[in-house]
Amino acid sequence: MAAFTHEYRAPPGWSVDGLALMAARSAVERAALACARSRLDGDDWVGALDLLSADTLAPYASVELECGAADVAWADGVVVVARDDGHLGFHNWQTGAAVVAPVVAHAGSVRAVARSGHRTVASTGDDGVVRRWDLREGSQLVHEHYGHTDGCCAIAWWDATDTLASGGRDCTVRIWDGRAPRAAAMATFGSDVRALAAAGHAGIGVVVGLGDGSLELWDVRQGAVPARCQTCRFAPGAGVGALAESTWVDTPRVAAGADDGSIRLVYVDAPAVGGHADYCNALCWTDASTLVSGGRDGAVRSWRV
């Protein structure tokens, strides 16, 4: 296993549950990372949002939340936090301060949030509904997608086609095309879907991380049956908890993190590229060869891949 190049460590007892790259928008800005973390305080979960340098992982701002934070996304200069009280939080990317009041987004916890356009984000959660929000209007709901029969915890988005994928505990992945409320395509898997990543190849492909530790690739436009990855294997019982695609190179790479803490490149028969002492919950590429991971051990680490 390779040694990490930089590390940020949360206070003891905290779990890092979400990471998002905040790209530099001008020559004077530096890229940054948003980090969502949570811990159990008695019978309740509390959370925090950390803002880190993408280069060194040094923190430059942090705000506490009154509830757990399951995921984080960035769009149009706003950091969006998936909260376990069913709300979305909207924060300034430089200070972490709230820019508007939290918005009720889902019944139950919000499990995943992802950028879904230059000024929009998508969210999903325990109610199984996928919703898209326009940040230009503060936090206006613009689309709703129904179909999942259980809670969802994963979202992926294709920039070129404005298409979303969602997956969850009903063991399905559903593709949402534009403004249509019903799924344009659906595939059923042999275990609960815990992570998704858009696959950068011809057509619309999605890498699917399952609770049984397996990975499958579904090429939606080709109508192909999902194919299981035979080269990227995790320990028995170690579910896939995180996926991330690098789009900086002509042949994009996808990284996967599992409950055994290991991190591997998908479809590459090679040793683990990094790891954590507990669940790997979050992954994010910051450039073509730098992968950042977050785990239940409270660590955020960068790896040269």
Buried (B, 14 or more C-beta within 10 A) or exposed (E): EEEBBBEBEBEEEBBBBBBBBBEEEEEEEEBBBBBBBBBEEEEEBBBBBBBBBBBEBEBEBBBEBEBBBBBBBBBBEBBBBBBBBBBBBBBBBBEBEBBEEBBEBBEEBBBBBBBBBEBBBBBBBBBBBBBBBBBEEEBEBBBEBEBBEEBBBBBBBBEEBBBBBBBBBBBBBBBBBEEEEEBBBEBEBEBBBBBBBBBBEEEBBBBBBBBBBBBBBBBBEEEEEBEEBEEBBBEEEBBBBBBBBBEEEEEBBBBBBBBBBBBBBBBBEEEBBBBBEBBBBBBBBBEEEBBBBBBBBBBBBBBEB
